[in-house]
Amino acid sequence: MSGPVVGLELAEALTAAARELHQTTTPDATLDTAARLAVHLLPGAEHAGVFELQRGDTLRTVAWTDDIVREAEPRDLPHWERLWTSPVVRMADSGGKDGERPGLRSVLSMRLRADKRRLTVLTAYARAPHAFDETAASLGRLFTAHVSLALNSVTVRQQLTEAMHTRDLIGQATGILMERLDIDAAAAFESLVRASQRENTKLRDLARRIVGATEN
């Protein structure tokens, strides 16, 4: 009886986590939520963080459950490098004496996003060595699949919102130029594009400046 109950509890926990992840409204909020939920879901996890790894060995912390993760120095570069080719990487013992750098002895890193230049990685930590087994790694892969879906979804929503806002800004700026220069919409938009190219400024930034100057 214990097996099916555990399976059901796991399914319910992942469903609840997925629901919470999809309720976030920005990529940063999604990553913050993912780090917090990782500690709740993954067996043995006591701390968690999300990191961006750039080609050239640049590592940046973008979300964390507590200061021990945020303030930790990047360690064991080969561990991070393996994530370019493997979706999940475990470190049984990161080294150091007991009590030294607590919370960073066991490491379980799971890839969220990857392209040719950058990785986004969710990493769980435990104070004791050998804290993460195959079960934790398998559950981590299931969880990060949900995180990746939620992250992609919120990113698309944010991009669409920004695109709509940009369209509205450009439309307002075009209308201002039509009135100011007594020209039609096509000529006003062309004037806006030429000014953007001449000043080497993004169209939306120039439009924002024109609209802001009129409102002031």
Secondary structure per residue as TSV (DSSP state, phi and psi in degrees):
chain	resnum	aa	ss	phi	psi
A	1	M	-	360.0	-28.8
A	2	S	H	-67.2	-34.6
A	3	G	H	-60.5	-54.2
A	4	P	H	-60.4	-36.3
A	5	V	H	-64.0	-44.9
A	6	V	H	-60.4	-43.3
A	7	G	H	-61.1	-43.2
A	8	L	H	-65.1	-43.4
A	9	E	H	-62.0	-39.8
A	10	L	H	-64.7	-44.9
A	11	A	H	-61.1	-42.5
A	12	E	H	-65.8	-39.7
A	13	A	H	-65.0	-42.7
A	14	L	H	-66.6	-37.9
A	15	T	H	-64.0	-43.9
A	16	A	H	-64.0	-40.3
A	17	A	H	-64.4	-43.9
A	18	A	H	-61.1	-41.5
A	19	R	H	-61.7	-43.6
A	20	E	H	-66.8	-39.2
A	21	L	H	-63.2	-41.7
A	22	H	H	-75.1	-10.2
A	23	Q	T	-86.7	-9.1
A	24	T	-	-70.7	154.7
A	25	T	-	-113.6	-7.6
A	26	T	S	-139.6	156.1
A	27	P	H	-57.4	-39.7
A	28	D	H	-61.9	-41.9
A	29	A	H	-65.8	-36.5
A	30	T	H	-62.8	-43.9
A	31	L	H	-68.8	-39.0
A	32	D	H	-61.0	-43.8
A	33	T	H	-65.6	-40.0
A	34	A	H	-61.3	-42.9
A	35	A	H	-63.1	-43.5
A	36	R	H	-66.0	-43.1
A	37	L	H	-69.3	-29.6
A	38	A	H	-59.7	-41.0
A	39	V	H	-65.4	-34.8
A	40	H	H	-74.9	-35.8
A	41	L	H	-93.3	-38.5
A	42	L	S	-83.9	125.1
A	43	P	T	-59.0	127.1
A	44	G	T	91.8	-15.2
A	45	A	-	-72.6	133.8
A	46	E	-	-120.7	-24.6
A	47	H	E	-141.2	159.2
A	48	A	E	-155.3	156.4
A	49	G	E	-154.6	164.0
A	50	V	E	-117.8	134.5
A	51	F	E	-129.0	148.8
A	52	E	E	-109.9	125.2
A	53	L	E	-111.7	119.3
A	54	Q	E	-96.7	149.4
A	55	R	T	-57.3	135.3
A	56	G	T	101.8	9.9
A	57	D	T	72.8	28.7
A	58	T	E	-96.3	122.1
A	59	L	E	-118.5	129.8
A	60	R	E	-130.0	133.5
A	61	T	E	-85.9	125.2
A	62	V	E	-114.6	-14.9
A	63	A	E	-154.8	149.5
A	64	W	E	-157.8	152.0
A	65	T	S	-86.1	-25.6
A	66	D	S	-161.9	172.9
A	67	D	H	-64.9	-27.4
A	68	I	H	-62.8	-30.4
A	69	V	H	-78.8	-45.3
A	70	R	H	-63.7	-36.1
A	71	E	T	-93.2	-5.5
A	72	A	-	-67.8	140.6
A	73	E	-	-80.8	143.4
A	74	P	-	-57.4	135.3
A	75	R	-	-129.3	153.7
A	76	D	-	51.0	73.2
A	77	L	H	-54.6	-38.3
A	78	P	H	-56.0	-32.8
A	79	H	H	-58.5	-48.2
A	80	W	H	-68.8	-39.3
A	81	E	H	-62.2	-32.1
A	82	R	G	-64.5	-21.5
A	83	L	G	-71.8	-12.9
A	84	W	G	-68.0	-26.4
A	85	T	T	-118.0	-11.9
A	86	S	-	-128.5	134.1
A	87	P	S	-72.0	-24.1
A	88	V	E	-135.7	131.3
A	89	V	E	-132.7	131.1
A	90	R	E	-111.8	145.9
A	91	M	E	-123.4	115.5
A	92	A	S	-66.8	-37.7
A	93	D	-	-153.2	117.7
A	94	S	-	-78.6	-2.2
A	95	G	-	96.3	170.2
A	96	G	S	96.4	156.2
A	97	K	-	-75.8	158.3
A	98	D	T	-56.3	132.4
A	99	G	T	92.6	-14.3
A	100	E	S	-89.2	127.9
A	101	R	S	51.0	57.2
A	102	P	T	-58.2	143.2
A	103	G	T	95.4	-5.9
A	104	L	-	-122.0	16.1
A	105	R	S	-74.6	-51.2
A	106	S	E	-99.0	138.8
A	107	V	E	-133.0	132.1
A	108	L	E	-129.8	109.3
A	109	S	E	-108.9	135.5
A	110	M	E	-132.5	126.7
A	111	R	E	-73.6	131.5
A	112	L	E	-101.6	-45.8
A	113	R	E	-139.1	151.9
A	114	A	E	-153.4	136.9
A	115	D	-	-138.0	-168.0
A	116	K	S	-67.4	-22.3
A	117	R	S	-116.2	-18.4
A	118	R	E	-145.9	141.7
A	119	L	E	-116.2	143.0
A	120	T	E	-113.9	125.0
A	121	V	E	-130.1	132.7
A	122	L	E	-97.4	125.3
A	123	T	E	-125.6	131.5
A	124	A	E	-106.7	147.6
A	125	Y	E	-128.7	154.8
A	126	A	E	-138.7	153.1
A	127	R	S	-70.1	-36.3
A	128	A	S	-88.3	149.0
A	129	P	T	-71.4	159.0
A	130	H	T	58.2	38.5
A	131	A	-	-85.1	-22.2
A	132	F	-	-110.3	121.0
A	133	D	-	-104.5	-170.3
A	134	E	H	-63.6	-32.6
A	135	T	H	-62.7	-45.3
A	136	A	H	-62.4	-40.6
A	137	A	H	-65.2	-42.3
A	138	S	H	-65.6	-43.2
A	139	L	H	-64.6	-37.3
A	140	G	H	-60.3	-39.3
A	141	R	H	-66.1	-40.3
A	142	L	H	-63.1	-45.1
A	143	F	H	-64.1	-45.7
A	144	T	H	-67.3	-24.6
A	145	A	H	-62.8	-42.2
A	146	H	H	-66.3	-41.1
A	147	V	H	-62.5	-44.5
A	148	S	H	-62.0	-42.4
A	149	L	H	-62.5	-45.4
A	150	A	H	-64.6	-39.9
A	151	L	H	-65.4	-42.8
A	152	N	H	-64.1	-40.7
A	153	S	H	-64.0	-48.2
A	154	V	H	-69.3	-31.0
A	155	T	H	-65.9	-43.5
A	156	V	H	-63.2	-43.7
A	157	R	H	-61.3	-41.9
A	158	Q	H	-64.7	-41.7
A	159	Q	H	-64.0	-40.5
A	160	L	H	-65.1	-41.4
A	161	T	H	-62.2	-44.3
A	162	E	H	-64.3	-38.7
A	163	A	H	-64.5	-41.6
A	164	M	H	-65.6	-39.9
A	165	H	H	-65.4	-41.1
A	166	T	H	-63.0	-43.0
A	167	R	H	-59.9	-43.5
A	168	D	H	-64.4	-41.6
A	169	L	H	-61.4	-46.5
A	170	I	H	-64.5	-38.3
A	171	G	H	-63.1	-42.7
A	172	Q	H	-64.4	-44.0
A	173	A	H	-63.7	-39.1
A	174	T	H	-62.6	-42.8
A	175	G	H	-62.7	-38.9
A	176	I	H	-63.9	-42.6
A	177	L	H	-67.9	-36.2
A	178	M	H	-59.2	-44.8
A	179	E	H	-71.7	-41.6
A	180	R	H	-69.1	-39.9
A	181	L	H	-102.4	-3.4
A	182	D	T	56.9	54.0
A	183	I	-	-130.5	168.6
A	184	D	-	-83.3	177.7
A	185	A	H	-63.6	-41.4
A	186	A	H	-63.2	-43.4
A	187	A	H	-67.7	-37.1
A	188	A	H	-66.5	-42.7
A	189	F	H	-65.8	-41.1
A	190	E	H	-61.9	-39.6
A	191	S	H	-63.1	-39.0
A	192	L	H	-65.2	-42.7
A	193	V	H	-64.6	-43.8
A	194	R	H	-61.8	-42.4
A	195	A	H	-64.7	-37.8
A	196	S	H	-62.8	-43.0
A	197	Q	H	-69.1	-40.3
A	198	R	H	-64.9	-39.9
A	199	E	T	-91.6	-0.2
A	200	N	T	52.9	47.7
A	201	T	-	-123.6	140.3
A	202	K	-	-60.6	144.8
A	203	L	H	-57.9	-42.1
A	204	R	H	-67.1	-34.3
A	205	D	H	-69.6	-39.6
A	206	L	H	-66.1	-42.0
A	207	A	H	-62.4	-41.5
A	208	R	H	-61.7	-39.2
A	209	R	H	-66.6	-41.0
A	210	I	H	-65.9	-45.9
A	211	V	H	-64.9	-41.7
A	212	G	H	-62.6	-41.0
A	213	A	H	-65.4	-34.8
A	214	T	H	-72.2	-39.4
A	215	E	H	-68.5	-29.8
A	216	N	-	-81.7	360.0
